[in-house]
């Protein structure tokens, strides 16, 4: 029987007399019912995020050209933003909460010190000899390394090697901007702290004790070398041959929580020839091929993620990953909005 209290077709704005609408507008009032279904669609959210592929072969020459066109002093950070057309390119969003950019640093250049409220990570794509100084910790940048730049920490990038260095920046900038909390402060070059804090966290399962107290540092580990994450994936695959999802999560070694507050970071290995079906989950995700390539099927699209390519997939979307090689494993870096969704209480696996 029809529920007399309910109709799917709610009243429209045009159903209201113009003088009533004008009276509302004059007092900064808006009727909810014409927009209710828009902000609260049935069963699945409306998503602006589209499946988007940024092939490295296409962006690399344009990024190198930016190196010729724009000196580092005129850019501060020489970045081409990987913008999702679903959000409008000018919004510089990969998804609702994620920003992606490819950054180029040339030999001898310095990207000067600043700090800001959004959290960043770098995933190194190409080149050798660059470093980033984060909160006084000097982090060498090698391909596949993940380096955190958490909220509020001073950071600058330099390059003592030869040849271009390129990395992928992942920031929670769209979310922080949306919450009206995004700002930066420029500062002088920060002194490098002595010692190698990264070394203290170089092995899983043990963390340093200092005079019988655990480190009080919120971000004790800033650099996650690719060699270690890769070795962890290979040993996981080897020790658990039946395991489908050979994936590791980048965590804070002191707390076991996600490495950063808002975005989650992971490395995934696809065995030779493997097809891996990932369930629909609420967060949007980003895939970046560190080694090898994969076909990515999502939302009716199949894209070929070649080495160093990056793609974005909206939330609530199942994804199928297929290693393109039958003989070699493929290694992907992934970023998602899961820590944010969990904190907000909206995280879902469907
Ligand atoms: C930033 O500080 C960096 O420090 C890179 O390398 C990209 C994008 C938006 C806002 C700040 C960096 C950024 C950024």
Boltz pocket constraint, residues with backbone or C-beta under 6 A from the ligand:
constraints:
  - pocket:
      binder: B
      contacts: [[A, 77], [A, 79], [A, 101], [A, 103], [A, 111], [A, 116], [A, 120], [A, 155], [A, 169], [A, 171], [A, 173]]
      max_distance: 6.0
